[in-house]
Amino acid sequence: MAKTKSGKKKVHVPEHVRTDKNGKKTKVREHYRSTPE
């Protein structure tokens, strides 16, 4: 995993569809998310 300067890990999130609390489907584009460690 590639580490950033701040020591956070970059997590790859593939494209997916998620449902929010209203039952609406939201398409989430492929992106990178940093998780605190």
PDB file of N, H, CA, C and O in Angstrom:
ATOM      1  N   MET A   1       0.842  -1.195   0.000  1.00  0.00           N
ATOM      2  CA  MET A   1       0.000   0.000   0.000  1.00  0.00           C
ATOM      3  C   MET A   1       0.880   1.250   0.000  1.00  0.00           C
ATOM      4  O   MET A   1       1.883   1.330   0.710  1.00  0.00           O
ATOM      5  N   ALA A   2       0.486   2.186  -0.792  1.00  0.00           N
ATOM      6  H   ALA A   2      -0.328   2.120  -1.368  1.00  0.00           H
ATOM      7  CA  ALA A   2       1.239   3.443  -0.841  1.00  0.00           C
ATOM      8  C   ALA A   2       0.915   4.276   0.387  1.00  0.00           C
ATOM      9  O   ALA A   2      -0.247   4.492   0.730  1.00  0.00           O
ATOM     10  N   LYS A   3       1.954   4.728   1.026  1.00  0.00           N
ATOM     11  H   LYS A   3       2.898   4.552   0.748  1.00  0.00           H
ATOM     12  CA  LYS A   3       1.761   5.561   2.223  1.00  0.00           C
ATOM     13  C   LYS A   3       1.962   7.022   1.859  1.00  0.00           C
ATOM     14  O   LYS A   3       2.855   7.367   1.085  1.00  0.00           O
ATOM     15  N   THR A   4       1.125   7.870   2.424  1.00  0.00           N
ATOM     16  H   THR A   4       0.399   7.590   3.053  1.00  0.00           H
ATOM     17  CA  THR A   4       1.293   9.305   2.204  1.00  0.00           C
ATOM     18  C   THR A   4       2.216   9.860   3.273  1.00  0.00           C
ATOM     19  O   THR A   4       2.577   9.154   4.214  1.00  0.00           O
ATOM     20  N   LYS A   5       2.595  11.109   3.134  1.00  0.00           N
ATOM     21  H   LYS A   5       2.302  11.683   2.370  1.00  0.00           H
ATOM     22  CA  LYS A   5       3.532  11.719   4.089  1.00  0.00           C
ATOM     23  C   LYS A   5       2.987  11.716   5.502  1.00  0.00           C
ATOM     24  O   LYS A   5       3.733  11.587   6.472  1.00  0.00           O
ATOM     25  N   SER A   6       1.658  11.862   5.607  1.00  0.00           N
ATOM     26  H   SER A   6       1.051  11.967   4.819  1.00  0.00           H
ATOM     27  CA  SER A   6       1.054  11.958   6.938  1.00  0.00           C
ATOM     28  C   SER A   6       0.885  10.588   7.593  1.00  0.00           C
ATOM     29  O   SER A   6       0.374  10.492   8.709  1.00  0.00           O
ATOM     30  N   GLY A   7       1.310   9.533   6.903  1.00  0.00           N
ATOM     31  H   GLY A   7       1.724   9.611   5.996  1.00  0.00           H
ATOM     32  CA  GLY A   7       1.230   8.203   7.480  1.00  0.00           C
ATOM     33  C   GLY A   7      -0.124   7.550   7.308  1.00  0.00           C
ATOM     34  O   GLY A   7      -0.400   6.521   7.924  1.00  0.00           O
ATOM     35  N   LYS A   8      -0.975   8.139   6.474  1.00  0.00           N
ATOM     36  H   LYS A   8      -0.750   8.975   5.973  1.00  0.00           H
ATOM     37  CA  LYS A   8      -2.282   7.530   6.229  1.00  0.00           C
ATOM     38  C   LYS A   8      -2.172   6.572   5.048  1.00  0.00           C
ATOM     39  O   LYS A   8      -1.372   6.778   4.135  1.00  0.00           O
ATOM     40  N   LYS A   9      -2.980   5.536   5.081  1.00  0.00           N
ATOM     41  H   LYS A   9      -3.630   5.369   5.822  1.00  0.00           H
ATOM     42  CA  LYS A   9      -2.968   4.575   3.996  1.00  0.00           C
ATOM     43  C   LYS A   9      -4.028   4.952   2.978  1.00  0.00           C
ATOM     44  O   LYS A   9      -5.134   5.358   3.334  1.00  0.00           O
ATOM     45  N   LYS A  10      -3.673   4.811   1.695  1.00  0.00           N
ATOM     46  H   LYS A  10      -2.775   4.481   1.406  1.00  0.00           H
ATOM     47  CA  LYS A  10      -4.640   5.060   0.635  1.00  0.00           C
ATOM     48  C   LYS A  10      -5.341   3.744   0.321  1.00  0.00           C
ATOM     49  O   LYS A  10      -4.695   2.732   0.048  1.00  0.00           O
ATOM     50  N   VAL A  11      -6.648   3.770   0.363  1.00  0.00           N
ATOM     51  H   VAL A  11      -7.172   4.592   0.585  1.00  0.00           H
ATOM     52  CA  VAL A  11      -7.421   2.566   0.086  1.00  0.00           C
ATOM     53  C   VAL A  11      -8.151   2.769  -1.227  1.00  0.00           C
ATOM     54  O   VAL A  11      -8.827   3.779  -1.424  1.00  0.00           O
ATOM     55  N   HIS A  12      -8.013   1.810  -2.117  1.00  0.00           N
ATOM     56  H   HIS A  12      -7.465   0.989  -1.957  1.00  0.00           H
ATOM     57  CA  HIS A  12      -8.691   1.900  -3.406  1.00  0.00           C
ATOM     58  C   HIS A  12     -10.115   1.417  -3.265  1.00  0.00           C
ATOM     59  O   HIS A  12     -10.358   0.307  -2.790  1.00  0.00           O
ATOM     60  N   VAL A  13     -11.068   2.256  -3.680  1.00  0.00           N
ATOM     61  H   VAL A  13     -10.870   3.158  -4.066  1.00  0.00           H
ATOM     62  CA  VAL A  13     -12.482   1.889  -3.617  1.00  0.00           C
ATOM     63  C   VAL A  13     -12.977   1.740  -5.047  1.00  0.00           C
ATOM     64  O   VAL A  13     -13.047   2.729  -5.776  1.00  0.00           O
ATOM     65  N   PRO A  14     -13.322   0.522  -5.466  1.00  0.00           N
ATOM     66  CA  PRO A  14     -13.817   0.327  -6.829  1.00  0.00           C
ATOM     67  C   PRO A  14     -15.201   0.931  -7.002  1.00  0.00           C
ATOM     68  O   PRO A  14     -15.881   1.255  -6.028  1.00  0.00           O
ATOM     69  N   GLU A  15     -15.604   1.076  -8.260  1.00  0.00           N
ATOM     70  H   GLU A  15     -15.051   0.812  -9.050  1.00  0.00           H
ATOM     71  CA  GLU A  15     -16.924   1.627  -8.551  1.00  0.00           C
ATOM     72  C   GLU A  15     -17.998   0.689  -8.031  1.00  0.00           C
ATOM     73  O   GLU A  15     -17.951  -0.518  -8.271  1.00  0.00           O
ATOM     74  N   HIS A  16     -18.960   1.245  -7.324  1.00  0.00           N
ATOM     75  H   HIS A  16     -18.998   2.225  -7.130  1.00  0.00           H
ATOM     76  CA  HIS A  16     -20.031   0.418  -6.782  1.00  0.00           C
ATOM     77  C   HIS A  16     -21.290   1.251  -6.611  1.00  0.00           C
ATOM     78  O   HIS A  16     -21.267   2.474  -6.748  1.00  0.00           O
ATOM     79  N   VAL A  17     -22.388   0.572  -6.311  1.00  0.00           N
ATOM     80  H   VAL A  17     -22.408  -0.421  -6.200  1.00  0.00           H
ATOM     81  CA  VAL A  17     -23.655   1.258  -6.081  1.00  0.00           C
ATOM     82  C   VAL A  17     -24.024   1.081  -4.628  1.00  0.00           C
ATOM     83  O   VAL A  17     -24.065  -0.042  -4.127  1.00  0.00           O
ATOM     84  N   ARG A  18     -24.293   2.183  -3.945  1.00  0.00           N
ATOM     85  H   ARG A  18     -24.259   3.096  -4.353  1.00  0.00           H
ATOM     86  CA  ARG A  18     -24.696   2.051  -2.561  1.00  0.00           C
ATOM     87  C   ARG A  18     -26.044   2.701  -2.351  1.00  0.00           C
ATOM     88  O   ARG A  18     -26.416   3.638  -3.057  1.00  0.00           O
ATOM     89  N   THR A  19     -26.769   2.197  -1.379  1.00  0.00           N
ATOM     90  H   THR A  19     -26.467   1.435  -0.805  1.00  0.00           H
ATOM     91  CA  THR A  19     -28.108   2.690  -1.096  1.00  0.00           C
ATOM     92  C   THR A  19     -28.060   3.551   0.155  1.00  0.00           C
ATOM     93  O   THR A  19     -27.543   3.133   1.191  1.00  0.00           O
ATOM     94  N   ASP A  20     -28.603   4.757   0.048  1.00  0.00           N
ATOM     95  H   ASP A  20     -29.023   5.097  -0.794  1.00  0.00           H
ATOM     96  CA  ASP A  20     -28.599   5.626   1.222  1.00  0.00           C
ATOM     97  C   ASP A  20     -29.833   5.369   2.073  1.00  0.00           C
ATOM     98  O   ASP A  20     -30.636   4.485   1.775  1.00  0.00           O
ATOM     99  N   LYS A  21     -29.974   6.158   3.142  1.00  0.00           N
ATOM    100  H   LYS A  21     -29.322   6.876   3.384  1.00  0.00           H
ATOM    101  CA  LYS A  21     -31.045   5.880   4.106  1.00  0.00           C
ATOM    102  C   LYS A  21     -32.439   6.080   3.529  1.00  0.00           C
ATOM    103  O   LYS A  21     -33.415   5.575   4.083  1.00  0.00           O
ATOM    104  N   ASN A  22     -32.543   6.813   2.417  1.00  0.00           N
ATOM    105  H   ASN A  22     -31.750   7.223   1.967  1.00  0.00           H
ATOM    106  CA  ASN A  22     -33.847   7.008   1.794  1.00  0.00           C
ATOM    107  C   ASN A  22     -34.168   5.917   0.775  1.00  0.00           C
ATOM    108  O   ASN A  22     -35.205   5.956   0.114  1.00  0.00           O
ATOM    109  N   GLY A  23     -33.262   4.941   0.657  1.00  0.00           N
ATOM    110  H   GLY A  23     -32.419   4.910   1.194  1.00  0.00           H
ATOM    111  CA  GLY A  23     -33.484   3.869  -0.300  1.00  0.00           C
ATOM    112  C   GLY A  23     -33.094   4.274  -1.715  1.00  0.00           C
ATOM    113  O   GLY A  23     -33.373   3.550  -2.671  1.00  0.00           O
ATOM    114  N   LYS A  24     -32.451   5.428  -1.848  1.00  0.00           N
ATOM    115  H   LYS A  24     -32.225   6.015  -1.071  1.00  0.00           H
ATOM    116  CA  LYS A  24     -32.016   5.896  -3.155  1.00  0.00           C
ATOM    117  C   LYS A  24     -30.680   5.264  -3.489  1.00  0.00           C
ATOM    118  O   LYS A  24     -29.781   5.206  -2.650  1.00  0.00           O
ATOM    119  N   LYS A  25     -30.553   4.785  -4.731  1.00  0.00           N
ATOM    120  H   LYS A  25     -31.283   4.832  -5.413  1.00  0.00           H
ATOM    121  CA  LYS A  25     -29.298   4.157  -5.134  1.00  0.00           C
ATOM    122  C   LYS A  25     -28.358   5.214  -5.678  1.00  0.00           C
ATOM    123  O   LYS A  25     -28.721   6.015  -6.540  1.00  0.00           O
ATOM    124  N   THR A  26     -27.154   5.198  -5.158  1.00  0.00           N
ATOM    125  H   THR A  26     -26.859   4.548  -4.458  1.00  0.00           H
ATOM    126  CA  THR A  26     -26.153   6.169  -5.581  1.00  0.00           C
ATOM    127  C   THR A  26     -24.979   5.422  -6.183  1.00  0.00           C
ATOM    128  O   THR A  26     -24.436   4.502  -5.571  1.00  0.00           O
ATOM    129  N   LYS A  27     -24.591   5.820  -7.385  1.00  0.00           N
ATOM    130  H   LYS A  27     -25.033   6.567  -7.882  1.00  0.00           H
ATOM    131  CA  LYS A  27     -23.433   5.194  -8.012  1.00  0.00           C
ATOM    132  C   LYS A  27     -22.188   5.908  -7.514  1.00  0.00           C
ATOM    133  O   LYS A  27     -22.066   7.127  -7.631  1.00  0.00           O
ATOM    134  N   VAL A  28     -21.271   5.136  -6.960  1.00  0.00           N
ATOM    135  H   VAL A  28     -21.371   4.146  -6.864  1.00  0.00           H
ATOM    136  CA  VAL A  28     -20.039   5.710  -6.434  1.00  0.00           C
ATOM    137  C   VAL A  28     -18.929   5.403  -7.422  1.00  0.00           C
ATOM    138  O   VAL A  28     -18.657   4.239  -7.719  1.00  0.00           O
ATOM    139  N   ARG A  29     -18.290   6.444  -7.930  1.00  0.00           N
ATOM    140  H   ARG A  29     -18.511   7.389  -7.688  1.00  0.00           H
ATOM    141  CA  ARG A  29     -17.204   6.236  -8.871  1.00  0.00           C
ATOM    142  C   ARG A  29     -15.992   5.682  -8.149  1.00  0.00           C
ATOM    143  O   ARG A  29     -15.830   5.836  -6.939  1.00  0.00           O
ATOM    144  N   GLU A  30     -15.138   5.025  -8.942  1.00  0.00           N
ATOM    145  H   GLU A  30     -15.269   4.900  -9.925  1.00  0.00           H
ATOM    146  CA  GLU A  30     -13.894   4.484  -8.409  1.00  0.00           C
ATOM    147  C   GLU A  30     -13.048   5.629  -7.864  1.00  0.00           C
ATOM    148  O   GLU A  30     -12.860   6.638  -8.545  1.00  0.00           O
ATOM    149  N   HIS A  31     -12.540   5.485  -6.652  1.00  0.00           N
ATOM    150  H   HIS A  31     -12.693   4.666  -6.099  1.00  0.00           H
ATOM    151  CA  HIS A  31     -11.747   6.553  -6.057  1.00  0.00           C
ATOM    152  C   HIS A  31     -10.810   5.985  -5.002  1.00  0.00           C
ATOM    153  O   HIS A  31     -10.828   4.791  -4.703  1.00  0.00           O
ATOM    154  N   TYR A  32     -10.002   6.863  -4.454  1.00  0.00           N
ATOM    155  H   TYR A  32      -9.988   7.833  -4.697  1.00  0.00           H
ATOM    156  CA  TYR A  32      -9.085   6.478  -3.385  1.00  0.00           C
ATOM    157  C   TYR A  32      -9.487   7.203  -2.122  1.00  0.00           C
ATOM    158  O   TYR A  32      -9.847   8.379  -2.158  1.00  0.00           O
ATOM    159  N   ARG A  33      -9.424   6.505  -1.012  1.00  0.00           N
ATOM    160  H   ARG A  33      -9.132   5.550  -0.983  1.00  0.00           H
ATOM    161  CA  ARG A  33      -9.815   7.071   0.263  1.00  0.00           C
ATOM    162  C   ARG A  33      -8.666   6.849   1.233  1.00  0.00           C
ATOM    163  O   ARG A  33      -8.057   5.779   1.251  1.00  0.00           O
ATOM    164  N   SER A  34      -8.375   7.852   2.029  1.00  0.00           N
ATOM    165  H   SER A  34      -8.869   8.721   2.014  1.00  0.00           H
ATOM    166  CA  SER A  34      -7.317   7.642   3.017  1.00  0.00           C
ATOM    167  C   SER A  34      -7.940   7.264   4.344  1.00  0.00           C
ATOM    168  O   SER A  34      -8.902   7.888   4.793  1.00  0.00           O
ATOM    169  N   THR A  35      -7.386   6.244   4.967  1.00  0.00           N
ATOM    170  H   THR A  35      -6.604   5.738   4.603  1.00  0.00           H
ATOM    171  CA  THR A  35      -7.893   5.806   6.258  1.00  0.00           C
ATOM    172  C   THR A  35      -6.892   6.181   7.323  1.00  0.00           C
ATOM    173  O   THR A  35      -5.693   5.973   7.140  1.00  0.00           O
ATOM    174  N   PRO A  36      -7.349   6.725   8.426  1.00  0.00           N
ATOM    175  CA  PRO A  36      -6.426   7.052   9.511  1.00  0.00           C
ATOM    176  C   PRO A  36      -5.851   5.788  10.132  1.00  0.00           C
ATOM    177  O   PRO A  36      -6.551   4.783  10.262  1.00  0.00           O
ATOM    178  N   GLU A  37      -4.591   5.834  10.512  1.00  0.00           N
ATOM    179  H   GLU A  37      -4.022   6.649  10.406  1.00  0.00           H
ATOM    180  CA  GLU A  37      -3.971   4.662  11.157  1.00  0.00           C
ATOM    181  C   GLU A  37      -3.342   5.060  12.459  1.00  0.00           C
ATOM    182  O   GLU A  37      -2.770   4.217  13.151  1.00  0.00           O
TER     183      GLU A  37
END
